[in-house]
Structure formats: structure tokens, C-alpha cells
Amino acid sequence: YAATLGGARVLGKEAEIGSIECGKQADLAFFPMPQNLTTVPDLLANLTYLLPETPAKAVFIAGTSMI
């Protein structure tokens, strides 16, 4: 929350950024979920380790598809 909607509020831009909804800008990347990540205790650490070898399925910059 602090890095998303809270950060947008601090900047006075909650109408434009801070959450994923129609009319707001967003930068998103979608990656396939490797099968071996379903039972690991630290999902974020494992995603950080594995994602450099995993191509993104979709990337959106300011709400516009790049792939």
C-alpha cells in the first residue's frame, strides 16, 4: 500500500497512478509461474532468482502493451 496508493497520495496523483484500474497509468509485467515455485517458503526470493531466465509473457508501460 505505501508504495502504491499511499505513494500516489503523497504525490497528489491518486487520480492518475497508485492502483490498477481503468483510466490510470500502470507499468506491469506478466511472467509464467514455474512449476517448482508452488511449494517454496520464500516466493519473492525464488522469483528474483528465476525471472532473469524467464521471458515475460506481456509487458505494459503506462497502460500500453509492449509485447
N, C-alpha and C positions, 0 to 999 in steps of 0.2 A: 504494500500500500504506500509506504513512504516514498518509494522510488517511482511510483506510477501516478495515481490520482493525487496523492499528497504532494509530490513534487510539482505537478501541474498547478495545483492550488497556490503553492508558494510563488510560482512564476506568474500567477494570474492568467493562466492559459487553460483552465479546466474545460473550457468550451471547445478547444481545439485538440488537446492531447490528454493523456493520462489514463485512458481506458479504451478498450476495443469496442467500438460501436459505430454505427453509420454516421458519416459526416465528420469523423475525427481522423487525424493522420496517425499512421502506425507503421512501425518497422517490425516485421515478423519474418521468421524463418522456420520452415517445417522440415523435420528430418524423420526418416523411418526409424522406428524403435527396434533396435537389435533384440533378438530373442533372449540373449543371455543377460539382459538388464532387468528382467522382471522379478528377480529374487535377490538383488544386491541391496545391502543396507544403505549405501551412500549413492543414490541415483545421480545426483549432481556431479560428484567426482567422476563417476563412470562415464557419464555423458561427455564431460570435458575431455576425458582421455580418448574416447572412441570417435567423437564427432569429426576431428580433422581428417579421418579416413572415410567418412560417410558423406557423400554428396547430398546437398539439400534437395528436397523434392519441390519446394516452392519458396520464393523469397519475395516479400513485399516491402517496398521503400515508400514511405509517405502514402501508403494505401494503394500503390501501383505495383502490379505484378512484374517482376524482373526475370522470372523463368517461366 
